[in-house]
């Protein structure tokens, strides 16, 4: 998939659209999800142009990867969900249910989150 620079998170990175910022540095920006699915629902995105988790893991530099994941840990600390527990989710592609084509990590917590995935029968 080719990176689309008009996607909503690219526009947030360029400050064309506002967000409720949690933290930011050279490698990442973290902000609250506009449609929270739990009492705590944050998104962490890399500053670079990566379409999804696979693109990021294959093509980002080591510094970008370390910077991003250290940022995820920083955000978990800021949100205060480490002791109570939380879930990190990266939806990837069509079957993964990804809506925004800029790599992002969801951090959810603040309540028990239930099963990892819903069970859907094909029959
Ligand atoms: P995903 O399905 O994994 O691509 O999740 C995309 C998430 O992005 C979804 O939970 C809603 C959130 N989102 C979409 N547009 C905006 C926006 O303009 N601002 C913020 N803060 N979140 C958004």
Boltz pocket constraint, residues with backbone or C-beta under 6 A from the ligand:
constraints:
  - pocket:
      binder: B
      contacts: [[A, 8], [A, 17], [A, 18], [A, 19], [A, 20], [A, 31], [A, 32], [A, 33], [A, 34], [A, 35], [A, 43], [A, 90], [A, 91], [A, 97], [A, 98], [A, 99], [A, 100], [A, 101], [A, 104]]
      max_distance: 6.0
